Amino acid sequence: MKELKHVNKYFKKYWFKLLMGIVITIIARVFTLVMPSYVNKSISVVENFMGGKIAESLAREQLLQYILIIVGAALLSGFFTFLMRQTIINVSRYIEYDLKNEVFDHYQFLSLDFYKKNRTGDLMNRISEDVGQVRMYAGPALMYGINTITLFACIIPIMFFTAPKLAAYALIPLPILSVLIYQISRIIHRRSTKVQEFLSTLSTFTQETFSGVSVIKAYALEPRINSEVGVLALEGKNRSMDLAKVNAWFFPLMVLMIGISNIFVIYIGGRQYLNGEIASVGVIAEFILYVNMLTWPVAIVGWLTSIVQRAEASQKRINEFLKEKPSITNNVAETTPIKGKIEFKNVSFTYNDTNITALKNISFVVNEGETVAILGKTGAGKSTILDLTARLYDVDSGEILVDDVPIKELNLESLRGNIGAVPQDAFLFSDSIKNNIKFGKENASESEVIEAAKNAVVHENIMGFSKQYDTVLGERGITLSGGQKQRVSIARALIKEPQVYLFDDCLSAVDTETEEEILNNLKKASKNRTTLIVSHRVSSAKNADKILILDDGKLLQEGTHEELNDVDGYYSELYRNQLSEKEN
């Protein structure tokens, strides 16, 4: 259970409620134990009346008294059982809540490279299905475990005190049942682990299918996807059936052992009664009730083992991610002011997941308030510069300075809080357009939202929707066109009013006229703010204070539009080609 030690901190957090739950559980079980002995006494009263040992009125009085005690004990037992569930089971829900929050917080804390190595479906399964398995350990397993211990501690001594020989025979099948259930539970553990692992695969496949449904429809891949789902469903069915076949042995075995124990009680108890070794037939009835009370706890031993094993497997999967250390850490506790000067000094960077060297000994300076455009072929390293500026990755060699301070010596939240980034693949949340824009500034007023949308030249489009700014977008903003998504993302960055803007080819899906209007608005909005613009279009770069030309991770050219256009090279060639395309 070493993996489950992680949950102990939550047990300590809710120790008082758990202690109350344990006390209430013991009380509930003690009241349960009242019934068998008073059933015995009731039968003895009947025997004494039939044997003429007591009068009818006394027999009636005693029977009524015993029945009231049995009913009262049953009601009190039920009441305390309800309280037991309200304490221990509720605590398990609190622990589930806390653990899910812990996992989710850690997910957000992890660096970008973690998400490149792990699939969304697997992440979701660990925070839902696996946490659910751990909750079973923290709630039902704990509750039934206490219940089992209490019953064992109380019933077995009572049975041996009442009739030792009968108790020995009655209890013979129960250890056998426990061993059999334990063996079944081990098989259940192995097979349930396989089922849990498969659920991650299935979650990943369905999540990717729903996210990429437009591609599936565009390529008419529905039959192929249906076929793949059929294969996965068949595999899932087979794994679940393997688990169900083993689970099917659980209750039949329990019923069989109950039956054997009851047979022993009736046969051995009957012989003892006939031989005068026990005083009343009521003892047999009492023992039958004890055996039935003990059977479930004995079976529970195996079931609890299964729960603990499944929880152990699930917590191990959770711990694998919780033990992941982010490659990007905040090294400075206090906030640090950001003005906007950015300097790359002999920076080289290689992506760990692909082993592609994106930047090779790059050096340049962006002064505070400057606008710098970055151009180059696909894979030249343009987006990498923006990622490194936001410190989504740390460089392999060289150094990045912000305001003449090494980037690692800046408070990470201060750095990113002063950056307004528009990624190449515009991502919008399944929320209203207004809230997507306000994601850049949570407390923004409606007028600020509209102003940002106007600067991003998307206001007119939004006003054309039936619910305007309250229009709820589909997943990943699928409701909007590519250009509209880009412009809403730009509005989200503009409303933040940061010190540094990072625009990663964010105008690729808009026409040239709209692009020109947006660029003019950006120029006004980004005045006295540092701006890095990655683009494939000269039109997005020509008005920049400086232009960087990258090729295969190296800095090929650097200068203004006029300087670069006056010399033969990548920029002048690109400018001529795009100018001729525009004229045509």
C-alpha positions in Angstrom: 0.0 0.0 0.0 3.0 2.3 -0.4 1.4 4.3 -3.2 -1.7 4.9 -1.1 0.4 6.7 1.6 -0.2 9.8 -0.5 -3.8 9.8 0.7 -2.8 9.8 4.4 -2.5 13.6 4.5 -6.2 13.8 3.6 -7.1 11.4 6.4 -5.2 13.7 8.8 -7.1 16.7 7.4 -10.5 15.1 8.2 -9.4 13.1 11.3 -12.2 14.4 13.5 -15.0 13.4 11.1 -13.3 10.1 10.5 -13.1 9.5 14.3 -16.7 10.3 14.7 -17.5 7.9 11.8 -15.6 5.1 13.5 -17.3 5.6 16.8 -20.8 5.8 15.1 -19.9 2.6 13.2 -19.1 0.7 16.4 -22.3 1.9 18.0 -24.4 0.9 15.0 -22.9 -2.6 15.0 -23.3 -3.0 18.8 -27.1 -2.3 18.4 -27.2 -4.9 15.6 -25.9 -7.5 18.0 -28.9 -7.1 20.3 -31.2 -8.9 17.9 -29.8 -12.5 17.9 -29.7 -12.8 21.7 -33.2 -11.5 22.1 -34.5 -13.8 19.3 -33.0 -16.7 21.4 -34.8 -15.4 24.5 -38.1 -15.0 22.6 -37.9 -18.7 21.4 -37.0 -19.7 24.9 -40.1 -17.9 26.2 -42.2 -19.9 23.6 -40.6 -23.2 24.7 -41.2 -22.4 28.3 -44.9 -21.6 27.6 -45.3 -24.7 25.5 -43.7 -26.7 28.3 -46.0 -25.2 30.8 -43.2 -23.6 32.8 -44.7 -20.0 32.6 -48.2 -18.6 32.3 -49.6 -17.2 29.1 -49.8 -13.6 30.4 -46.2 -13.7 31.4 -45.2 -15.2 28.1 -47.1 -12.5 26.2 -45.5 -9.8 28.4 -42.0 -11.1 27.9 -42.5 -11.6 24.1 -43.8 -8.1 23.7 -40.9 -6.7 25.7 -38.3 -8.6 23.6 -40.0 -7.7 20.4 -39.9 -4.0 21.3 -36.2 -4.3 22.3 -35.5 -6.0 18.9 -37.4 -3.3 16.9 -35.9 -0.5 19.0 -32.3 -1.9 18.5 -33.0 -2.3 14.7 -34.2 1.3 14.5 -31.2 2.6 16.4 -28.9 0.5 14.4 -30.4 1.9 11.2 -30.2 5.4 12.4 -26.5 5.1 13.4 -25.8 3.3 10.1 -27.2 6.4 8.3 -25.0 8.6 10.4 -22.0 6.3 9.6 -22.5 6.8 5.9 -23.0 10.6 6.4 -19.6 10.8 8.0 -17.3 8.3 6.4 -18.7 8.4 2.9 -18.9 12.2 3.0 -15.3 12.3 4.0 -14.4 10.1 1.0 -16.2 12.7 -1.2 -14.2 15.5 0.3 -11.0 13.5 -0.3 -12.0 12.9 -3.9 -12.6 16.6 -4.3 -9.2 17.5 -2.8 -7.4 14.9 -4.8 -9.0 16.0 -8.1 -8.0 19.6 -7.3 -4.5 18.5 -6.4 -4.1 16.6 -9.7 -5.6 19.4 -11.8 -3.4 22.1 -10.1 -0.4 19.9 -10.8 -1.5 19.5 -14.4 -1.5 23.3 -14.8 1.9 23.6 -13.0 3.6 21.2 -15.4 5.5 22.5 -18.4 4.5 22.4 -22.1 6.7 19.5 -23.0 4.7 17.3 -20.6 1.6 17.8 -22.7 3.5 16.8 -25.8 4.3 13.5 -24.3 0.9 12.6 -22.8 -2.5 12.4 -24.4 -5.5 14.3 -23.2 -7.7 11.2 -22.8 -5.1 9.6 -20.5 -4.9 12.9 -18.4 -8.7 13.0 -18.1 -9.0 9.3 -17.2 -6.5 9.7 -14.3 -8.3 12.6 -12.8 -11.7 11.0 -13.1 -11.7 7.1 -13.2 -8.5 6.7 -11.1 -9.5 9.2 -8.5 -12.8 7.5 -8.3 -11.1 4.2 -7.5 -9.0 5.9 -4.7 -12.3 7.3 -3.3 -13.6 3.8 -2.9 -10.6 3.1 -0.7 -11.0 6.3 1.4 -14.7 5.7 1.9 -16.5 2.3 1.5 -13.3 0.3 2.1 -12.7 2.2 5.4 -16.3 2.0 6.5 -16.7 -1.7 5.8 -13.3 -2.5 7.2 -14.3 -0.9 10.6 -17.6 -2.7 10.4 -15.9 -6.0 9.8 -13.4 -5.6 12.6 -16.2 -4.6 15.0 -18.4 -7.6 14.1 -15.5 -10.0 14.4 -14.4 -8.6 17.7 -17.9 -8.9 19.2 -19.6 -11.9 17.6 -16.9 -14.5 17.7 -16.3 -14.2 21.5 -20.1 -14.2 22.1 -20.5 -17.4 20.0 -17.7 -19.2 21.8 -19.1 -18.1 25.1 -22.6 -19.3 24.3 -21.7 -22.7 22.6 -18.0 -23.4 21.9 -18.4 -26.6 19.9 -21.2 -25.1 17.8 -19.2 -21.9 17.2 -16.2 -23.9 16.0 -18.3 -25.8 13.4 -20.2 -22.7 12.4 -17.0 -20.8 11.6 -15.2 -23.5 9.7 -16.5 -22.4 6.2 -15.8 -18.7 6.8 -12.0 -18.8 6.5 -12.3 -20.9 3.4 -14.7 -18.2 2.0 -12.2 -15.5 2.9 -9.3 -17.3 1.1 -11.4 -18.0 -2.0 -12.6 -14.4 -2.2 -9.0 -13.2 -1.7 -7.8 -15.3 -4.6 -10.7 -14.1 -6.8 -9.9 -10.5 -5.7 -6.3 -10.9 -7.0 -7.6 -11.9 -10.4 -10.1 -9.0 -10.3 -7.2 -6.6 -9.5 -5.2 -7.7 -12.5 -8.2 -7.6 -14.9 -9.6 -4.3 -13.5 -6.1 -2.7 -14.0 -6.3 -3.7 -17.7 -9.8 -2.3 -17.9 -8.6 1.0 -16.4 -5.7 1.2 -18.8 -8.0 0.5 -21.7 -10.4 3.3 -20.6 -7.5 5.7 -21.0 -7.0 4.5 -24.6 -10.8 4.7 -25.3 -11.0 8.2 -23.8 -8.1 9.4 -25.9 -9.6 8.0 -29.1 -13.0 9.5 -28.5 -11.7 12.9 -27.5 -9.5 13.1 -30.6 -12.4 11.9 -32.8 -14.8 14.6 -31.5 -12.1 17.3 -31.7 -11.3 16.3 -35.3 -14.8 15.6 -36.5 -14.5 18.3 -39.2 -11.5 16.6 -40.7 -13.2 13.2 -40.5 -16.2 14.5 -42.4 -14.1 16.3 -44.9 -12.2 13.1 -45.8 -15.3 10.9 -45.5 -13.6 8.8 -42.9 -16.7 7.9 -40.9 -16.7 4.2 -42.0 -13.0 3.9 -41.0 -13.6 5.6 -37.7 -16.7 3.5 -37.0 -14.6 0.4 -37.8 -11.9 1.5 -35.4 -14.4 2.2 -32.7 -15.9 -1.2 -33.3 -12.5 -2.8 -32.7 -11.9 -0.8 -29.6 -15.5 -1.6 -28.3 -14.9 -5.3 -28.9 -11.6 -5.2 -27.0 -13.3 -3.2 -24.2 -16.2 -5.7 -24.1 -13.7 -8.7 -23.9 -11.7 -7.1 -21.1 -14.9 -6.2 -19.2 -16.3 -9.7 -19.8 -13.1 -11.2 -18.4 -13.6 -9.1 -15.3 -17.3 -9.9 -15.1 -16.7 -13.6 -15.3 -14.5 -13.5 -12.3 -16.9 -11.2 -10.4 -19.6 -13.6 -11.1 -18.0 -16.1 -8.7 -18.2 -13.7 -5.8 -21.8 -13.9 -4.6 -22.4 -17.6 -5.5 -19.4 -18.6 -3.3 -20.7 -16.4 -0.5 -24.2 -18.0 -0.7 -22.6 -21.5 -0.8 -20.5 -20.9 2.3 -23.5 -19.3 4.1 -25.5 -22.4 3.3 -22.7 -24.8 4.5 -22.4 -22.8 7.8 -26.1 -22.9 8.3 -26.2 -26.6 7.7 -23.5 -27.1 10.3 -25.4 -24.9 12.7 -28.7 -26.8 12.2 -27.1 -30.3 12.3 -24.6 -29.9 15.0 -26.9 -27.6 17.0 -29.8 -30.0 16.6 -27.7 -32.9 17.9 -26.4 -30.8 20.8 -30.0 -29.9 21.7 -31.2 -33.5 21.6 -28.2 -34.5 23.8 -28.9 -31.7 26.2 -25.7 -29.9 25.5 -27.5 -26.6 24.7 -30.6 -25.4 26.7 -32.8 -24.1 23.9 -33.5 -24.3 20.2 -33.2 -20.5 20.3 -29.4 -20.9 20.4 -29.6 -22.5 17.0 -31.6 -19.5 15.7 -29.2 -17.1 17.4 -26.2 -18.8 15.7 -27.9 -18.8 12.3 -28.3 -15.0 12.7 -24.6 -14.7 13.8 -23.4 -16.7 10.8 -25.4 -14.5 8.4 -24.0 -11.4 10.1 -20.5 -12.7 9.8 -20.7 -14.0 6.2 -20.7 -10.6 4.6 -17.8 -9.2 6.7 -15.8 -12.4 5.9 -16.6 -11.9 2.1 -15.8 -8.2 2.6 -12.2 -9.2 3.5 -11.7 -10.3 -0.1 -13.7 -7.5 -1.5 -11.8 -4.9 0.5 -8.6 -6.4 -0.7 -9.8 -6.0 -4.2 -10.8 -2.3 -3.6 -7.4 -1.6 -2.0 -5.6 -3.3 -4.8 -7.5 -1.3 -7.4 -7.0 1.9 -5.5 -3.3 1.1 -5.2 -3.1 0.6 -9.0 -5.0 3.9 -9.6 -3.0 5.9 -7.1 0.2 4.6 -8.7 -1.0 6.0 -12.0 -1.9 9.3 -10.4 1.5 9.4 -8.5 3.3 8.9 -11.8 2.0 12.4 -12.9 2.2 14.0 -9.4 5.9 13.0 -9.3 6.5 14.7 -12.6 8.6 17.8 -12.1 8.0 20.8 -14.3 11.0 21.7 -16.5 10.1 25.4 -16.0 10.2 26.6 -12.4 9.6 29.9 -10.8 12.9 30.8 -9.2 11.9 34.2 -7.8 9.1 34.6 -5.2 8.7 38.4 -5.3 7.1 40.1 -8.3 9.4 41.8 -10.8 8.5 44.7 -13.0 8.7 44.1 -16.8 9.4 47.0 -19.2 9.9 45.1 -22.4 13.6 45.1 -23.5 14.4 41.6 -24.9 17.9 40.3 -25.7 18.9 36.9 -27.1 22.6 36.1 -26.5 24.0 33.2 -28.5 20.8 31.2 -27.9 20.5 27.6 -29.1 17.6 25.3 -28.4 16.6 21.7 -29.3 13.2 20.2 -28.7 13.5 17.1 -26.5 10.5 15.3 -28.0 11.7 15.5 -31.6 15.4 16.2 -31.1 15.0 19.0 -33.7 17.4 21.9 -33.2 15.2 25.0 -33.7 17.7 27.8 -32.9 21.4 27.8 -33.5 23.5 30.5 -31.8 20.9 33.3 -32.3 21.7 36.8 -31.0 19.6 40.0 -31.3 18.2 42.8 -29.2 14.7 44.2 -29.1 14.6 47.6 -27.3 11.7 48.6 -25.1 8.7 49.8 -27.2 10.1 48.5 -30.5 8.2 46.4 -33.0 10.2 43.6 -34.5 9.0 41.3 -37.3 10.4 37.8 -37.7 10.2 36.1 -41.1 11.5 32.9 -42.5 10.5 29.6 -44.1 8.5 27.0 -42.2 10.6 25.4 -39.5 13.1 28.2 -39.4 12.5 28.7 -35.6 10.2 31.8 -35.6 7.6 30.4 -33.2 10.4 29.1 -31.0 11.6 32.6 -30.3 8.2 33.6 -29.0 7.9 30.5 -26.9 11.4 31.2 -25.3 10.4 34.8 -24.7 7.4 33.7 -22.7 9.7 31.1 -21.1 7.5 28.2 -22.1 10.9 26.4 -22.5 14.4 27.1 -21.2 17.3 27.5 -23.6 20.0 24.7 -24.0 22.8 27.2 -24.3 23.2 31.0 -24.4 21.0 33.4 -22.4 17.8 35.4 -22.7 17.7 38.8 -21.0 14.6 40.8 -20.2 15.3 44.4 -19.2 19.0 43.3 -18.9 18.0 40.6 -16.3 18.4 36.9 -17.1 15.0 35.5 -17.7 15.3 32.8 -15.1 15.8 35.5 -12.5 12.4 37.0 -13.2 9.2 36.1 -11.4 7.5 33.7 -13.9 4.0 35.0 -13.2 5.2 38.6 -13.6 6.8 37.8 -16.9 3.8 36.0 -18.4 1.4 38.4 -16.8 3.0 41.2 -18.9 2.8 39.2 -22.1 -0.2 39.2 -24.5 0.3 36.2 -26.8 -1.7 35.3 -29.9 -0.7 31.7 -30.9 -0.5 30.5 -34.5 -3.4 28.1 -33.8 -6.0 30.4 -32.2 -7.6 28.6 -29.3 -11.0 29.7 -28.0 -12.9 28.2 -25.1 -16.5 26.8 -25.2 -17.9 30.0 -23.7 -19.4 33.3 -24.9 -17.3 35.5 -27.2 -17.4 38.2 -24.5 -15.9 35.8 -21.9 -13.3 34.6 -24.4 -12.1 38.2 -24.9 -12.3 38.9 -21.1 -10.0 35.9 -20.6 -7.2 38.5 -21.2 -8.6 40.8 -18.5 -11.2 39.3 -16.2 -12.6 42.5 -14.8 -12.9 44.3 -18.2 -16.0 46.4 -18.7 -18.3 45.9 -21.7 -17.0 49.0 -23.4 -13.4 47.7 -23.1 -14.5 44.4 -24.7 -16.1 46.2 -27.6 -13.1 48.5 -28.0 -10.7 45.5 -28.1 -13.0 43.8 -30.7 -13.1 46.9 -32.8 -9.3 47.2 -32.8 -9.1 43.5 -33.8 -11.7 44.3 -36.6 -14.1 41.6 -35.4 -16.8 43.8 -33.9 -18.9 43.9 -37.0 -18.8 40.1 -37.4 -19.9 39.7 -33.7 -22.8 42.1 -34.1 -24.0 40.1 -37.0 -24.6 37.0 -34.7 -28.1 36.6 -33.2 -26.7 36.8 -29.6 -23.8 39.1 -30.5 -21.2 39.1 -27.7 -23.2 36.5 -25.7 -22.9 33.9 -28.6 -21.6 30.7 -27.1 -18.8 29.1 -29.1 -18.4 25.4 -29.9 -15.4 23.5 -28.7 -12.1 25.2 -29.7 -14.2 28.0 -31.2 -15.5 25.8 -34.0 -18.5 28.2 -34.4 -16.3 30.9 -36.0 -14.2 30.9 -39.2 -10.5 30.8 -39.0 -10.1 34.5 -39.5 -12.7 35.3 -36.9 -11.0 33.0 -34.4 -7.7 34.8 -35.0 -9.2 38.2 -34.5 -11.0 37.3 -31.3 -7.6 36.0 -30.0 -6.1 39.3 -31.0 -8.8 41.1 -29.1 -8.1 38.9 -26.1 -4.4 40.0 -26.2 -5.2 43.7 -26.8 -7.6 44.0 -23.8 -4.8 42.8 -21.5 -2.7 45.8 -22.4 0.6 44.1 -21.5 4.1 45.4 -21.9 5.0 42.8 -24.5 2.9 41.5 -27.4 3.7 38.2 -29.1 1.9 37.7 -32.4 2.5 34.3 -34.0 1.4 34.4 -37.6 -2.0 35.5 -36.3 -3.2 37.2 -39.5 -2.7 34.3 -41.9 -6.5 33.7 -42.2 -7.6 37.3 -42.9 -7.6 39.1 -46.2 -5.0 41.8 -47.0 -7.4 44.8 -46.5 -8.4 43.5 -43.0 -4.8 42.8 -42.3 -3.9 46.3 -43.1 -6.6 47.7 -40.8 -5.6 45.4 -37.9 -2.0 46.3 -38.3 -2.8 50.0 -38.1 -4.8 49.4 -35.0 -2.1 47.3 -33.5 0.5 50.0 -34.2 -1.7 52.4 -32.1 -2.4 49.9 -29.4 1.2 48.7 -29.1 2.7 52.2 -28.9 5.5 52.2 -26.3 5.0 48.4 -25.9 7.4 45.8 -27.2 5.9 43.8 -30.0 7.2 40.6 -31.8 5.3 39.7 -34.9 5.9 36.3 -36.7 4.7 36.3 -40.2 5.1 34.9 -43.7 3.9 38.2 -45.3 6.0 41.2 -46.0 2.9 43.4 -45.5 2.9 42.5 -41.8 6.6 43.2 -41.4 7.4 46.2 -43.6 6.4 48.9 -41.0 8.3 47.2 -38.1 11.2 49.0 -36.5 13.4 45.9 -37.2 13.0 42.7 -39.2 14.7 39.4 -38.4 15.1 36.8 -41.2 15.6 33.2 -40.0 16.7 30.2 -41.9 17.2 26.7 -40.5 17.5 28.1 -37.0 20.1 30.8 -37.9 19.8 34.5 -38.1 20.2 35.2 -41.8 19.4 38.9 -42.1 18.6 41.8 -39.7 17.5 45.4 -40.5 14.6 47.7 -41.5 12.4 47.1 -44.5 14.4 49.6 -46.6 17.8 48.2 -45.6 16.8 44.5 -46.3 15.0 45.4 -49.6 18.1 47.2 -50.9 20.2 44.0 -50.8 19.7 40.7 -52.6 18.5 38.1 -50.2 15.6 36.2 -48.8 13.6 39.3 -47.8 13.9 41.3 -51.1 13.0 38.1 -53.1 10.0 37.5 -50.8 8.9 41.1 -51.2 9.1 41.1 -55.0 7.2 37.8 -55.2 4.4 38.9 -52.9 4.2 42.3 -54.6 3.8 40.6 -58.0 1.1 38.3 -56.6 -0.8 41.3 -55.3 -0.6 43.0 -58.6 -1.9 39.9 -60.4 
